[in-house]
Amino acid sequence: MKMADLETFRAETRAWLEDNCPPEMREPVRGDEDQCWGGRKFTFQSEAQKVWLERMAEKGWTAPMWPSEYGGGGLSAGEAKVLQQEMSRINARPPLSSFGIWMLGPALLKFGTEAQKKEHLPPIVRGEIRWCQGYSEPGAGSDLAGLQTKAVDKGDHFIINGQKVWTSYADKADWIFCLVRTDPDAPKHKGISFVLFDMDQPGVEARPIKLISGSSPFCETYFSDARAEKKNLVYEQNKGWDVAKYLLGHEREMISGMGLGGGGKGQTLPEVALAAIGEEDDGRLRDPLMRAEIAMFEVRAAAYRAQAERFADEWKAGKANPAQPSMMKYYGTELNKRRNELVMAAGGTDALEWESEESNGGKKARDWLRSKGNSIEGGTSEVQLNIISKRILELPAA
């Protein structure tokens, strides 16, 4: 697209956002309760949240680069970038947080049948169905291909038995995209299939797992003669590992974005430190050591942001190394952990407060504790470093 066309699109987008983004949706996200997850079980926190989702979904801008025939915005990479820039300019909240958009959708666009795309993608765009991911099992975490959840072929459907663990928001999800073993005699990577099925059926149970942060975003999920229709087998039977690997790249890209998050009630890290420590007469942070630590973090975050933008452009152009999501996931994880450590260090003992309204329910401490899990979810940091060493640095195996 020509630059002049992009500038026209920018002007039109800016005007539309000014007219259609409610003022309440331009305020900082205070916590998970301010995120719109959609789905049959979701309760909107306000009319503004509902209106913002509806307006953006109507334009397809909850998934701006998806094809318009599946409910997406049909935007080019350049237009999608402009849309993101203009939303950032007015501090607009994302209209929809969705594993369907971040993970399942890209996999369906690549591997799904036309019927599967038409059935599942538009409800994702509109926030009507909330998805969860059935990958890890008690005995199959880093060695995901060792999974044992079985799916028995019954002609037009599968009967599924087994257990998943660390299933994010399974207790709130409507449907699941799930890895199951359909050929127990094949080599472990060869006998896996990728299926979709409704969580609201007999034989499916999700039990929340309480974390050290006090929250329960993860679940143990049990399947006892659960049913998955054969029409919802994605790609070919026993070739689900190909879909799984592709989807993991998008999951790791999603997790990597945590590294640039805020540090409190919508505050940046320097703002958190200034509020907690105070400033010199010249406006600098009073603690010189903390000032140096934050400056180093900001430099690393700026480098990461530049690399993330470059990676996004390479990925959309089909020129990215397939292992780059592992690199971004690893560094984004380390940045997020470090940011939360600095928030806690700046706040001192006050940052340890756990329940008051002033501390937003102990958000700083809870976020710090929660960040420790980033090194595990989506593939452990050790696994990511192995992938980076082999596929990007091309180092010899041990």
N, C-alpha and C positions, 0 to 999 in steps of 0.2 A: 504494500500500500504506500502511495506517495505521501510525503511529509505534509503536503497541503491538505490531503484527505484526512490524515490523522488529526491535524489541528481542527478541522471542521468537526470531526467526531468528538474531539476533546471539548469543544465549545458546547456541542449538543448534550454531551454527557454531563458536563458541569451544570448546565441549566436544569437538566432532568433531576439530578441528585439534589440540587437546591430546592426544587419544588416537591420532591417526593420522599426524601429522607426525614423522618420525624425528628425534632430536636432531641427527644429522649434517646434516640438511637445514635446520637453523636457524643454521648457521654462515655467516659471510660468504662470498660468491663470490669466490674468489681469482683466477680467470681463466676463459678460455673452456673449459678442461678441466672446470670445475665446472658448466657449463651442460649441460642435457640437451636434445639436439637431436632425438633419436628417429630413426626410419628404419631401413631394412634393413641399413645399413652401420654403425650406431652401436654403440659398445661402452660399456656402463654402467661408470662409475668405481667404483661400489660397489653392494652389495645395497640399501642405503638409498635411493640414487638411483632404482633400479628400482622399489622398493616405493612410493615417494612418487609417481612417475608413475602407476603402476597404480591406486593408491587415488584420486588426484584425477581420473583419466580415467574411472574407474567412476562417479563422481558427475557427470561432465560438467564439472567445474570447471577443466579446462584451457582450456575455452572457455565460461565461465559463462553468457554471455547468448545463446549460440546455442540454437535450438529443441531441445528434448529428442528430437524424432523424428530428428534428425541426430547424436545423440550428445552434444549440448551440455547445459549445466546448466539451461536454461530459466528463468534468474533474471531478475528485473526489474532495472532500472538501480539502484534503491535497494539491492536485495539484493546485487548484484555489488559495489557500493561497500562494503557492510559486509564482504563476504568479503575484499576487498583490505585493508581496515583491520585485520581480525583476523589476516590473514597477516602484515602489517607489524608488528603488535604482538608477535608471537613471532619476527620476523625470518625467516619461512619463505621459502625459495628458491622462485622460480617452478618448477613441476614440469616445464614444457616450454617451450623456446624454439623458435618455429616460424614460418617465412614463410607456412606454410599457414594458421595462425591469424591472424597479423597482417595478411596481404595477400590471399591467394587466397580464403580462406573468406568474408570479407565480399563479395567480388566474385561468388562463386558464389551466395551467399544472395540477392543482388540480381538477377543476370543468368542464373544457371544454370537448367537444366531440373530437374524433379523427379528424373529418373533420375541426372543428374549430381550433385545434392546427396546423394542416397542412396549413390552409389558412392564419392564422394571425401571427404565431410565426416567421417563416422565414423572412418575411418583417420587423418585429421588429428588429431582429438580424442584418439585413443589413442596418438598418436606413432608410428604404424606406417609412415608414408610421410613422407619429408623432401622438401620442395619447394625449387626455386630459381627465379629470375626471369630470363627471357630478353628483356630490353628493349634496352639500349644496344648499339650496334655501332661499329666503328672510325670510320665516317663519319656516325654518327647518335647523338650524345650529348644535348646540350641541344636540338638539333633532332631529337627522337626520331622524329617522323613521317617523317623522311627515310630510315627503315630500308629495307634492300634484301634481307633474308633472304626467300627466295621459297618459297611453298607452292603446288604444282600440284595441282589437284583431280583425283583419280583415281576419282571415284564414291563409294565408301564410305570413302575415306581421302585424305590429302594426302601428297605427297612433298616433303620440305623440304631446301633447300640454302642455305647461307649461314654467317655467323659472328656471334656475339655476343661482347661483351667486358665486363669488370667483373661477370661473373656470379658473385655471392657463393656460395661453397661448392658450385659446380657439380660438383666432383670428389667430393663427399660426398652429393649429392642423389640421390634415386630418380626423381623426376619433375620436369618443368619446366612452368611456365606461360609461354607464349611469344607474342610479337607477330611476325606474319609477313605478307608482302605477298601477297595473293591476287588482286589486280587491278592489274597494273603500269601500265595505261593510265588509271586513275582519278586524280583529284586526290589528293595524297599522304595526306591524312587519311582519305580515303574508301575506299581499297583495302586496308585493314589488317584482319586477323582475329586473334582471340585463341584459341589452341589449347593443349591439354594433351597431353603425351606422355611416355612412359617414357624415362628417360635410359639405361637398361640395354638397349641394342639396337645392332646394327651401324649405323655411320654417325654415331655421336655420340661426340665426343672432347672432354674437358675438360683444359686445360693450366693449372696454377696459375701465378699471377703473383706474384712475390716483391716485397713492398713495402719501403720504406725502414725500416720498423719491424722487418724480419726475418721477418714472418709472411706467409702466403699465403692470405688469405681469399677473394681474387678469382681468377677464371679467364678465359681465352679459351676459348670453346666453339665447336666446329665441327660443322656438320651436312652430311653427304654422303649424300643419298638416305635421310634419316631418315623414319620413318613416324609419322603422327599419324592416329588413327582419326577419322572424321567425327563420330562420336557425342560426341567430346571437343572439338568446336567450341563455344565458349561464346558465347552470344547469336547474332547473325546473321552470316553471311559478309559480309566487307567493312565491318562495323560494329564491329570490335574496338577502335577508338579510344575509343568510349564506355566500354567496360570498362576500357581502359588508364587513362583519366583518373580514373575512380572509384577504381581500385586505387592510383594514385599518391597520392591523398589519404591513404589508410591507411598507405602506406609512409612518407610524410613525417611523419605522426603518430608512427610507430614511431621514426624517427630523432630526432625532437624530444626523446624521452625520455632521450636520452644526456646532456642538459644537467644532470641531477640525479644523475649517477652518483657513486660513491665515489672515493677517491683513494689507493689502495694496497691493503694486505691487509684490505679491508673497512673502512678508516678514512674518517672524514669529512675534509674539507679542513682544518678547525682542528686535528684530531688529528694529521694529517700534519705540519703546521707546528710544533706543540708538540713533537713527537718529534724534529724536525730542528733546531729553533732553541732550544728551551728556554723557560722561563717565569720571570717576575718573582716576587718574594715574594708578591705578591697574586694570583698565578695567571694573570696576563695574559701574552700572548705577548711575548717579550723584544724583538722588533724592531717598533717603533711603525709604521714604514712598511708592513711586511707585514701588521700588524694592521689597518691602515686598508684595505688592498687586499682582505683577506679579508672584512672587514665589508661592504664595498661589494658583493663577490660574493654574500655571504649575503643581502643585501637584494634584489638582483636575482633570485637564485634563489627567494626567498620569493614575489616578485611573479610570477615565471614559474610557480611551482607553483600559485598561486591562479588565474592565468589558464588554466592547463592543466585545472584542475578545472572551471572555468566552461565552458571550451570543450567538455569531455567531456559535460557535462550538456546543453549546447545541441545538440551533435551527436546525442546519443541522442534528444533531443526533436524533431529535424528542424528546428531553428531557427538552425543555424550558417551563417555565410557559407561558400560552397563553397571560398573561397580561404583560409580560416583555417588549414588544415594547412600552407600555405606560410609563414604568419606564425610558427606554432609551430615549424616545421622550421628556419627561419632563426635564430630567437632561441635555440632549443635548441642548434643547432650552435655559435653564438657562445659560449654559456655553457660548453659542453663544452670548446671550445678554450681558453677563459680559465681554466677550472678546472685543466686540465692544465698550462697555463703557470705557474700559481701553485704547483702541486705541485712543478714543476721548480725554480722560484725559491726556494721554501722549503728544498728539499733541497740546494741548492748543488751543488758538484762531486760529492758522494756520489750525487745523483740521476742522474748520468750513467753510473753503473756498469751494466753490460750483462748479466752472466751469472751472478752468484753466487746461492746459495740465500737469502742474507740479503735481497737485493733482489728476490726472487721472479722471477729470470730477467730482471732489468732492466725490471720491469713499468712503473715510472713513466716511464722514457724511451721505452719502446715505445708506451705509451698516448699519450704526448705526440705522438710522430711519427704514430701512427695517426689521431689526432684531426684532422690537417690534411685528411684525405680527406673529413671530414664536410661540407666546403664544396662538394664536388663530387657525391657520391652522392645519389641521390634527387632530382636537379635542383640545379644550381649555385646558389650564393647570389645571383648576379646575376639568374638567372631568377626566383628567389623574390621578389626585391625588385621586379622588373618586375610580377609578378603582384599583389603587395601594392599597388603604386602604382595599378594600373589597376582592380582589382576590390574593394579595400577602401577606399583613399583616394580613388578615383575621380578621379585626376589625369589631365589631358589627355596624350595620346600625344605624343612628341617629333616 
